[in-house]
Amino acid sequence: MPRSRSGVVGRRWERTGTEPVTARSDLRLRLLLSSLFLPVFLAGTGLFWWWMTQTGPGEAPSTGSLRTLTLICAALSLFALTDLAVVLRRRHRERSH
């Protein structure tokens, strides 16, 4: 399946600007970035979670702040994992066709 038609049902949005007709995402760069940042965000999630469990009442940073940072890192980990899965699926599909 050519990448120009790799959407679920063809083109999702009409072209509204000056973007090239054959514009494509750089899958190698996305693969590199997802592979690099997934472990970083997972480590951040673990570190902030551990720090949150070690923080007592009245200490700075507060438990709420650390919980927020933990949730942000967890969400970014999920985003990086999802993007990694999408990139790998697209690369596999392009190589098999």
All heavy atoms as an XYZ file, in Angstrom:
769
protein
N       0.847     -1.167      0.000
C       0.000      0.000      0.000
C       0.897      1.236      0.000
O       1.742      1.380      0.878
C      -0.883     -0.020      1.251
C      -1.708      1.216      1.423
S      -2.762      1.136      2.882
C      -3.751     -0.259      2.485
N       0.761      2.113     -0.951
C       1.603      3.299     -0.985
C       1.310      4.204      0.209
O       0.191      4.272      0.694
C       1.234      3.975     -2.302
C      -0.063      3.399     -2.696
C      -0.168      2.053     -2.066
N       2.330      4.904      0.673
C       2.158      5.758      1.840
C       1.196      6.901      1.591
O       0.618      7.429      2.524
C       3.504      6.298      2.294
C       4.303      5.222      2.963
C       5.613      5.713      3.441
N       5.442      6.642      4.532
C       6.428      7.335      5.063
N       7.640      7.199      4.585
N       6.220      8.160      6.054
N       1.020      7.308      0.359
C       0.089      8.398      0.084
C      -1.338      7.987      0.393
O      -2.198      8.830      0.595
C       0.207      8.849     -1.373
O      -0.146      7.773     -2.225
N      -1.610      6.681      0.460
C      -2.955      6.180      0.759
C      -2.955      5.352      2.034
O      -3.772      4.465      2.179
C      -3.469      5.328     -0.403
C      -3.567      6.040     -1.727
C      -4.683      6.999     -1.766
N      -5.923      6.256     -1.648
C      -7.095      6.804     -1.552
N      -7.210      8.101     -1.547
N      -8.174      6.078     -1.433
N      -2.030      5.625      2.965
C      -1.908      4.778      4.134
C      -2.919      5.103      5.225
O      -2.915      4.468      6.258
C      -0.493      4.873      4.716
O      -0.254      6.187      5.156
N      -3.789      6.084      5.026
C      -4.817      6.387      6.008
C      -5.868      5.303      6.055
O      -5.905      4.391      5.238
N      -6.729      5.396      7.024
C      -7.758      4.376      7.206
C      -8.670      4.299      5.997
O      -8.932      3.238      5.457
C      -8.563      4.675      8.485
C      -9.704      3.691      8.646
C      -7.660      4.639      9.697
N      -9.161      5.446      5.552
C     -10.054      5.473      4.391
C      -9.552      6.548      3.431
O     -10.267      7.457      3.063
C     -11.508      5.776      4.811
C     -12.457      5.665      3.625
C     -11.964      4.865      5.920
N      -8.318      6.440      3.043
C      -7.781      7.415      2.108
C      -7.421      8.714      2.800
O      -7.009      8.742      3.937
N      -7.605      9.810      2.103
C      -7.231     11.120      2.637
C      -8.232     11.551      3.705
O      -9.422     11.554      3.486
C      -7.191     12.146      1.507
C      -6.591     13.458      1.926
C      -6.426     14.404      0.757
N      -5.527     13.919     -0.272
C      -4.202     13.939     -0.194
N      -3.623     14.390      0.887
N      -3.466     13.506     -1.172
N      -7.720     11.939      4.856
C      -8.588     12.315      5.971
C      -9.044     13.759      5.887
O     -10.164     14.078      6.231
C      -7.861     12.112      7.287
C      -7.562     10.664      7.539
C      -6.824     10.497      8.817
N      -6.198      9.182      8.820
C      -5.411      8.759      9.747
N      -5.127      9.512     10.769
N      -4.880      7.562      9.684
N      -8.148     14.648      5.485
C      -8.474     16.067      5.406
C      -8.111     16.584      4.031
O      -7.165     16.128      3.404
C      -7.685     16.856      6.445
C      -7.992     16.441      7.833
C      -9.076     16.805      8.580
C      -7.230     15.568      8.665
N      -9.032     16.234      9.803
C      -7.902     15.458      9.892
C      -6.055     14.872      8.500
C      -7.429     14.695     10.935
C      -5.585     14.111      9.545
C      -6.274     14.032     10.739
N      -8.856     17.534      3.590
C      -8.539     18.168      2.321
C      -7.321     19.073      2.495
O      -7.107     19.625      3.571
C      -9.734     19.002      1.840
C     -10.920     18.164      1.423
C     -10.598     17.260      0.242
O      -9.899     17.689     -0.689
O     -11.024     16.093      0.284
N      -6.547     19.211      1.457
C      -5.396     20.107      1.498
C      -5.899     21.538      1.575
O      -6.761     21.950      0.827
C      -4.541     19.918      0.251
C      -3.911     18.549      0.184
C      -3.061     18.358     -1.057
N      -1.884     19.199     -0.974
C      -1.556     20.123     -1.883
N      -2.284     20.290     -2.944
N      -0.481     20.851     -1.738
N      -5.363     22.307      2.501
C      -5.811     23.686      2.668
C      -4.701     24.693      2.463
O      -4.954     25.883      2.414
C      -6.380     23.897      4.083
O      -5.352     23.581      5.026
C      -7.601     23.030      4.307
N      -3.478     24.245      2.387
C      -2.359     25.173      2.292
C      -1.423     24.811      1.175
O      -1.825     24.320      0.124
N      -0.162     25.037      1.422
C       0.848     24.827      0.390
C       1.674     23.572      0.645
O       2.764     23.442      0.096
C       1.790     26.040      0.334
O       2.404     26.193      1.614
C       1.035     27.299     -0.045
N       1.170     22.650      1.488
C       1.932     21.434      1.759
C       2.057     20.607      0.482
O       1.166     20.603     -0.354
C       1.294     20.601      2.875
C      -0.031     19.975      2.510
C      -1.231     20.854      2.789
O      -1.066     22.009      3.160
O      -2.338     20.361      2.595
N       3.182     19.914      0.322
C       3.360     19.113     -0.881
C       2.340     17.975     -0.952
O       1.916     17.449      0.074
C       4.770     18.539     -0.731
C       5.425     19.336      0.326
C       4.349     19.906      1.180
N       1.986     17.619     -2.165
C       1.025     16.531     -2.361
C       1.594     15.223     -1.850
O       0.874     14.386     -1.319
C       0.657     16.426     -3.863
C      -0.268     15.248     -4.104
C       0.019     17.712     -4.344
N       2.890     15.049     -1.971
C       3.523     13.790     -1.576
C       4.214     13.883     -0.220
O       5.134     13.123      0.057
C       4.546     13.362     -2.636
O       5.521     14.394     -2.754
C       3.869     13.088     -3.961
N       3.801     14.820      0.643
C       4.431     14.976      1.959
C       4.278     13.689      2.765
O       3.212     13.093      2.798
C       3.797     16.136      2.698
N       5.394     13.257      3.378
C       5.379     12.034      4.165
C       6.167     12.262      5.452
O       7.085     13.059      5.509
C       6.015     10.879      3.384
C       5.269     10.577      2.127
C       5.779      9.429      1.331
N       7.124      8.978      1.583
C       7.702      8.029      0.905
N       7.069      7.430     -0.061
N       8.927      7.657      1.186
N       5.795     11.513      6.456
C       6.486     11.569      7.729
C       7.801     10.805      7.623
O       7.862      9.757      6.980
C       5.591     10.951      8.795
O       6.269     10.851     10.011
N       8.839     11.318      8.259
C      10.126     10.635      8.266
C      10.084      9.513      9.305
O      10.253      9.749     10.501
C      11.238     11.622      8.588
C      12.615     11.023      8.461
O      12.722      9.808      8.180
O      13.601     11.761      8.635
N       9.820      8.301      8.846
C       9.638      7.180      9.760
C      10.923      6.823     10.499
O      10.886      6.414     11.661
C       9.109      5.957      9.015
C       7.684      6.073      8.468
C       7.278      4.786      7.780
C       6.711      6.427      9.564
N      12.069      6.996      9.864
C      13.333      6.690     10.546
C      13.565      7.636     11.717
O      13.994      7.215     12.792
C      14.506      6.756      9.577
C      14.601      5.553      8.673
C      15.869      5.543      7.896
N      15.888      6.723      7.014
C      16.937      7.120      6.335
N      18.068      6.476      6.421
N      16.866      8.170      5.549
N      13.256      8.918     11.528
C      13.417      9.880     12.600
C      12.425      9.607     13.731
O      12.778      9.643     14.912
C      13.235     11.302     12.080
C      13.365     12.424     13.108
C      14.746     12.404     13.746
C      13.074     13.763     12.466
N      11.186      9.308     13.386
C      10.191      8.978     14.406
C      10.583      7.718     15.170
O      10.398      7.638     16.383
C       8.817      8.803     13.771
C       8.176     10.120     13.397
C       6.856      9.942     12.706
N       5.892      9.197     13.512
C       4.730      8.785     13.027
N       4.380      9.036     11.783
N       3.914      8.113     13.794
N      11.137      6.725     14.457
C      11.599      5.504     15.107
C      12.729      5.817     16.082
O      12.743      5.337     17.220
C      12.050      4.488     14.060
C      12.567      3.158     14.575
C      11.454      2.383     15.268
C      13.145      2.347     13.430
N      13.674      6.630     15.654
C      14.797      7.017     16.501
C      14.313      7.767     17.743
O      14.703      7.449     18.874
C      15.789      7.875     15.712
C      16.934      8.472     16.523
C      17.887      7.375     16.959
C      17.641      9.529     15.723
N      13.441      8.752     17.553
C      12.973      9.550     18.678
C      12.142      8.726     19.654
O      12.300      8.841     20.875
C      12.172     10.756     18.180
C      12.982     11.832     17.461
C      12.058     12.885     16.876
C      14.000     12.457     18.400
N      11.265      7.880     19.138
C      10.459      7.036     20.016
C      11.332      6.052     20.780
O      11.133      5.824     21.977
C       9.409      6.273     19.216
O       8.465      7.153     18.680
N      12.314      5.465     20.097
C      13.209      4.512     20.752
C      14.086      5.183     21.798
O      14.439      4.571     22.812
C      14.110      3.836     19.719
O      13.349      3.126     18.787
N      14.433      6.434     21.568
C      15.270      7.170     22.501
C      14.476      7.641     23.719
O      14.913      7.491     24.857
C      15.912      8.369     21.795
C      16.755      9.293     22.651
C      18.038      8.582     23.066
C      17.070     10.564     21.892
N      13.293      8.203     23.486
C      12.566      8.830     24.582
C      11.669      7.884     25.365
O      11.306      8.205     26.502
C      11.769     10.029     24.063
C      12.641     11.222     23.810
C      12.946     11.609     22.524
C      13.189     11.922     24.868
C      13.769     12.696     22.293
C      14.017     13.003     24.650
C      14.314     13.400     23.358
N      11.309      6.739     24.836
C      10.498      5.803     25.610
C      11.209      5.394     26.901
O      10.626      5.509     27.991
C      10.118      4.577     24.775
C       9.313      3.503     25.496
C       7.997      4.069     26.017
C       9.064      2.327     24.569
N      12.472      4.949     26.863
C      13.128      4.602     28.128
C      13.348      5.816     29.037
O      13.313      5.693     30.265
C      14.457      3.987     27.718
C      14.557      4.076     26.259
C      13.288      4.592     25.702
N      13.569      6.995     28.458
C      13.758      8.197     29.271
C      12.482      8.504     30.056
O      12.523      8.763     31.268
C      14.160      9.404     28.382
C      14.122     10.709     29.167
C      15.536      9.178     27.774
N      11.337      8.472     29.379
C      10.079      8.765     30.058
C       9.690      7.661     31.039
O       9.106      7.941     32.088
C       8.960      9.016     29.048
C       9.129     10.298     28.283
C       8.943     10.327     26.916
C       9.472     11.477     28.915
C       9.097     11.510     26.196
C       9.640     12.656     28.219
C       9.447     12.671     26.855
N      10.006      6.412     30.721
C       9.755      5.329     31.676
C      10.608      5.507     32.932
O      10.125      5.306     34.056
C      10.031      3.973     31.033
C       8.987      3.481     30.031
C       9.471      2.207     29.347
C       7.650      3.259     30.704
N      11.863      5.875     32.748
C      12.737      6.123     33.897
C      12.221      7.311     34.710
O      12.232      7.274     35.950
C      14.168      6.378     33.425
N      11.770      8.358     34.042
C      11.199      9.512     34.742
C       9.965      9.134     35.537
O       9.784      9.578     36.674
N       9.114      8.295     34.939
C       7.921      7.835     35.647
C       8.307      7.087     36.914
O       7.769      7.358     37.992
C       7.086      6.911     34.731
O       6.718      7.634     33.561
C       5.836      6.431     35.441
N       9.257      6.169     36.805
C       9.697      5.407     37.968
C      10.363      6.284     39.014
O      10.105      6.143     40.224
N      11.213      7.200     38.574
C      11.916      8.080     39.508
C      10.941      8.978     40.267
O      11.019      9.092     41.495
C      12.943      8.928     38.752
C      13.653      9.982     39.598
C      14.608      9.314     40.581
C      14.389     10.964     38.719
N      10.025      9.615     39.553
C       9.079     10.509     40.216
C       8.122      9.738     41.119
O       7.734     10.228     42.181
C       8.310     11.355     39.202
C       9.147     12.437     38.580
C       9.251     12.545     37.204
C       9.836     13.347     39.360
C      10.022     13.535     36.619
C      10.617     14.345     38.798
C      10.714     14.440     37.422
N       7.742      8.529     40.717
C       6.887      7.715     41.571
C       7.624      7.360     42.862
O       7.078      7.468     43.948
C       6.447      6.442     40.842
C       5.671      5.526     41.730
C       4.360      5.611     42.056
C       6.193      4.401     42.445
N       4.018      4.598     42.928
C       5.130      3.839     43.184
C       7.447      3.806     42.523
C       5.285      2.724     43.985
C       7.602      2.701     43.326
C       6.524      2.169     44.039
N       8.886      6.919     42.742
C       9.674      6.576     43.926
C       9.849      7.789     44.830
O       9.695      7.698     46.051
C      11.035      6.028     43.497
C      11.927      5.750     44.673
C      11.894      4.653     45.476
C      12.938      6.603     45.179
N      12.843      4.779     46.458
C      13.501      5.974     46.313
C      13.426      7.852     44.789
C      14.522      6.539     47.044
C      14.449      8.414     45.531
C      14.983      7.759     46.642
N      10.169      8.942     44.229
C      10.365     10.169     44.988
C       9.071     10.547     45.716
O       9.087     10.975     46.868
C      10.818     11.270     44.051
C      11.338     12.520     44.700
C      11.517     12.765     46.030
C      11.755     13.689     44.018
N      12.018     14.022     46.212
C      12.182     14.625     44.996
C      11.816     14.052     42.683
C      12.645     15.881     44.674
C      12.291     15.310     42.368
C      12.702     16.219     43.351
N       7.928     10.377     45.053
C       6.639     10.683     45.637
C       6.386      9.808     46.874
O       5.861     10.274     47.880
C       5.521     10.482     44.608
C       4.140     10.799     45.113
S       2.878     10.501     43.867
C       2.964      8.738     43.677
N       6.784      8.530     46.787
C       6.552      7.641     47.933
C       7.475      7.967     49.101
O       7.174      7.595     50.233
C       6.750      6.162     47.537
O       8.098      5.960     47.119
C       5.778      5.754     46.442
N       8.589      8.632     48.852
C       9.546      8.977     49.906
C       9.287     10.344     50.520
O       9.939     10.706     51.500
C      10.982      8.940     49.333
C      11.376      7.626     48.720
C      11.273      6.476     49.693
O      11.731      6.551     50.823
N      10.623      5.398     49.264
N       8.382     11.116     49.949
C       8.119     12.471     50.410
C       7.110     12.460     51.549
O       6.052     11.833     51.446
C       7.585     13.345     49.256
O       8.541     13.339     48.203
C       7.346     14.769     49.697
N       7.445     13.165     52.610
C       6.538     13.258     53.753
C       5.679     14.505     53.659
O       5.865     15.361     52.794
N       4.732     14.633     54.592
C       3.872     15.817     54.588
C       4.682     17.081     54.897
O       5.554     17.080     55.756
C       2.852     15.532     55.694
C       3.344     14.356     56.446
C       4.398     13.697     55.638
N       4.398     18.129     54.179
C       5.057     19.413     54.383
C       6.402     19.547     53.705
O       7.032     20.603     53.789
N       6.883     18.516     53.043
C       8.168     18.606     52.347
C       7.977     19.222     50.972
O       6.892     19.216     50.409
C       8.806     17.223     52.211
C       9.273     16.631     53.508
C       9.993     15.316     53.305
O      10.512     15.082     52.202
O      10.025     14.523     54.253
N       9.065     19.773     50.448
C       9.016     20.339     49.101
C       9.919     19.491     48.218
O      11.015     19.131     48.631
C       9.494     21.780     49.105
N       9.550     19.126     47.046
C       8.253     19.352     46.393
C       7.165     18.481     47.036
O       7.439     17.428     47.612
C       8.495     18.962     44.947
C       9.644     18.022     44.979
C      10.469     18.400     46.171
N       5.952     18.942     46.878
C       4.829     18.250     47.503
C       4.509     16.946     46.768
O       4.915     16.731     45.630
C       3.602     19.155     47.501
O       3.134     19.333     46.182
N       3.754     16.103     47.444
C       3.329     14.841     46.848
C       2.485     15.088     45.603
O       2.595     14.374     44.606
C       2.535     14.011     47.874
O       3.354     13.825     49.027
C       2.146     12.662     47.320
N       1.650     16.123     45.643
C       0.801     16.452     44.491
C       1.619     16.847     43.270
O       1.306     16.453     42.144
N       2.679     17.631     43.492
C       3.550     18.030     42.374
C       4.249     16.823     41.763
O       4.340     16.690     40.540
C       4.598     19.035     42.849
O       4.006     20.195     43.334
N       4.739     15.943     42.633
C       5.429     14.756     42.134
C       4.457     13.807     41.442
O       4.812     13.162     40.456
C       6.162     14.060     43.281
C       7.341     14.846     43.852
C       7.865     14.178     45.107
C       8.434     15.011     42.821
N       3.232     13.725     41.930
C       2.222     12.889     41.277
C       1.938     13.429     39.871
O       1.806     12.650     38.920
C       0.934     12.855     42.094
C      -0.139     11.972     41.471
C      -1.408     11.910     42.308
N      -1.129     11.309     43.602
C      -1.345     11.920     44.767
N      -1.837     13.139     44.807
N      -1.063     11.300     45.890
N       1.856     14.760     39.744
C       1.627     15.366     38.438
C       2.764     15.041     37.472
O       2.524     14.674     36.320
C       1.463     16.892     38.579
O       0.371     17.160     39.457
C       1.223     17.554     37.236
N       4.002     15.168     37.955
C       5.147     14.840     37.102
C       5.157     13.362     36.725
O       5.497     12.998     35.595
C       6.454     15.216     37.806
C       6.717     16.716     37.936
C       7.916     16.966     38.834
C       6.920     17.337     36.568
N       4.766     12.497     37.663
C       4.682     11.060     37.374
C       3.659     10.799     36.280
O       3.917     10.038     35.332
C       4.305     10.287     38.654
O       5.288     10.521     39.644
C       4.214      8.797     38.383
N       2.495     11.426     36.387
C       1.445     11.224     35.384
C       1.848     11.780     34.019
O       1.542     11.183     32.983
C       0.138     11.854     35.859
C      -0.517     11.159     37.055
C      -1.714     11.956     37.530
C      -0.895      9.734     36.715
N       2.542     12.918     34.007
C       3.002     13.492     32.735
C       4.005     12.542     32.071
O       3.905     12.259     30.870
C       3.606     14.892     32.957
C       2.507     15.890     33.297
C       4.393     15.344     31.727
C       3.015     17.239     33.758
N       4.964     12.041     32.845
C       5.947     11.105     32.274
C       5.278      9.820     31.807
O       5.648      9.268     30.761
C       7.037     10.788     33.293
S       8.264     12.089     33.452
N       4.283      9.337     32.555
C       3.575      8.121     32.147
C       2.810      8.358     30.841
O       2.804      7.498     29.952
C       2.625      7.672     33.251
N       2.176      9.522     30.704
C       1.447      9.832     29.470
C       2.407      9.949     28.292
O       2.115      9.451     27.191
C       0.659     11.131     29.645
N       3.549     10.575     28.499
C       4.534     10.690     27.420
C       5.116      9.318     27.070
O       5.407      9.048     25.894
C       5.636     11.672     27.807
C       5.190     13.133     27.853
C       6.286     14.012     28.459
C       4.806     13.635     26.474
N       5.264      8.446     28.051
C       5.713      7.073     27.773
C       4.704      6.348     26.903
O       5.071      5.663     25.938
C       5.899      6.290     29.075
O       6.894      6.848     29.861
N       3.436      6.494     27.246
C       2.379      5.866     26.458
C       2.350      6.412     25.037
O       2.201      5.656     24.072
C       1.029      6.072     27.142
C      -0.164      5.413     26.486
C      -0.001      3.900     26.453
C      -1.435      5.800     27.227
N       2.531      7.720     24.901
C       2.566      8.338     23.579
C       3.745      7.809     22.763
O       3.590      7.463     21.581
C       2.656      9.862     23.720
C       2.685     10.584     22.414
C       1.514     10.774     21.690
C       3.867     11.081     21.900
C       1.530     11.437     20.479
C       3.896     11.743     20.693
C       2.723     11.923     19.974
N       4.925      7.732     23.372
C       6.111      7.234     22.660
C       5.944      5.767     22.274
O       6.327      5.360     21.172
C       7.359      7.421     23.521
N       5.351      4.966     23.167
C       5.122      3.555     22.866
C       4.135      3.397     21.719
O       4.341      2.579     20.811
C       4.618      2.832     24.110
C       4.337      1.348     23.950
C       5.630      0.591     23.658
C       3.679      0.814     25.208
N       3.077      4.189     21.732
C       2.089      4.131     20.655
C       2.709      4.538     19.326
O       2.488      3.885     18.301
C       0.891      5.044     20.982
O       0.350      4.654     22.238
C      -0.170      4.981     19.912
N       3.494      5.616     19.333
C       4.134      6.067     18.094
C       5.120      5.021     17.593
O       5.194      4.766     16.386
C       4.839      7.400     18.313
C       5.273      8.029     17.000
O       4.449      8.062     16.049
O       6.423      8.471     16.898
N       5.851      4.385     18.498
C       6.782      3.335     18.106
C       6.046      2.177     17.443
O       6.478      1.666     16.397
C       7.560      2.852     19.327
C       8.653      1.834     19.102
C       9.744      2.390     18.203
C       9.236      1.407     20.436
N       4.916      1.787     18.001
C       4.125      0.690     17.423
C       3.592      1.070     16.043
O       3.613      0.260     15.104
C       2.970      0.325     18.352
N       3.128      2.314     15.888
C       2.605      2.770     14.593
C       3.708      2.784     13.550
O       3.532      2.317     12.416
C       1.955      4.161     14.734
C       1.687      4.794     13.377
C       0.673      4.063     15.543
N       4.869      3.307     13.916
C       5.992      3.385     12.966
C       6.429      1.987     12.556
O       6.644      1.719     11.362
C       7.163      4.175     13.576
C       8.424      4.006     12.753
C       6.803      5.641     13.695
N       6.549      1.079     13.508
C       6.961     -0.284     13.165
C       5.935     -0.970     12.276
O       6.296     -1.690     11.336
C       7.203     -1.099     14.435
C       8.425     -0.676     15.250
C       8.481     -1.454     16.558
C       9.701     -0.844     14.447
N       4.641     -0.751     12.538
C       3.600     -1.344     11.700
C       3.659     -0.780     10.280
O       3.568     -1.523      9.302
C       2.218     -1.094     12.304
C       1.122     -1.873     11.581
C      -0.250     -1.453     11.994
N      -0.485     -0.161     11.366
C      -1.239      0.790     11.874
N      -1.821      0.641     13.015
N      -1.401      1.923     11.235
N       3.847      0.529     10.154
C       3.927      1.141      8.814
C       5.155      0.666      8.056
O       5.078      0.394      6.861
C       3.927      2.663      8.924
C       2.583      3.222      9.271
C       2.607      4.714      9.265
N       1.324      5.244      9.684
C       1.091      6.525      9.893
N       2.051      7.409      9.726
N      -0.092      6.925     10.280
N       6.289      0.579      8.744
C       7.505      0.098      8.069
C       7.339     -1.345      7.613
O       7.752     -1.709      6.510
C       8.715      0.231      8.993
C       9.178      1.660      9.134
C      10.275      1.777     10.141
N      11.361      0.858      9.903
C      12.611      1.219      9.677
N      12.942      2.483      9.658
N      13.549      0.312      9.492
N       6.725     -2.170      8.440
C       6.482     -3.579      8.075
C       5.543     -3.658      6.872
O       5.777     -4.437      5.940
C       5.921     -4.339      9.258
C       5.538     -5.751      8.923
N       6.500     -6.727      8.715
C       4.345     -6.340      8.743
C       5.888     -7.848      8.422
N       4.579     -7.647      8.439
N       4.488     -2.842      6.884
C       3.522     -2.867      5.787
C       4.166     -2.393      4.488
O       3.897     -2.949      3.422
C       2.319     -2.003      6.146
C       1.195     -2.119      5.123
C      -0.044     -1.398      5.557
N       0.265     -0.004      5.838
C      -0.497      0.768      6.604
N      -1.561      0.287      7.168
N      -0.170      2.020      6.799
N       5.024     -1.361      4.554
C       5.683     -0.877      3.335
C       6.663     -1.898      2.787
O       6.802     -2.028      1.569
C       6.424      0.424      3.630
C       5.500      1.612      3.772
C       6.264      2.873      4.083
O       7.518      2.832      4.147
O       5.609      3.906      4.245
N       7.351     -2.621      3.641
C       8.330     -3.612      3.172
C       7.666     -4.846      2.610
O       8.238     -5.524      1.749
C       9.249     -4.003      4.316
C      10.196     -2.895      4.680
C      11.139     -3.294      5.764
N      12.027     -2.189      6.064
C      12.746     -2.077      7.141
N      12.705     -3.040      8.037
N      13.523     -1.038      7.329
N       6.454     -5.158      3.075
C       5.784     -6.352      2.580
C       5.078     -6.117      1.262
O       4.675     -7.060      0.611
C       4.805     -6.873      3.633
O       3.751     -5.953      3.821
N       4.901     -4.863      0.867
C       4.249     -4.575     -0.411
C       5.236     -4.270     -1.485
O       6.195     -3.824     -1.520
C       3.257     -3.421     -0.297
C       1.983     -3.865      0.348
N       1.719     -3.580      1.665
C       0.942     -4.567     -0.106
C       0.541     -4.073      1.977
N       0.060     -4.684      0.911
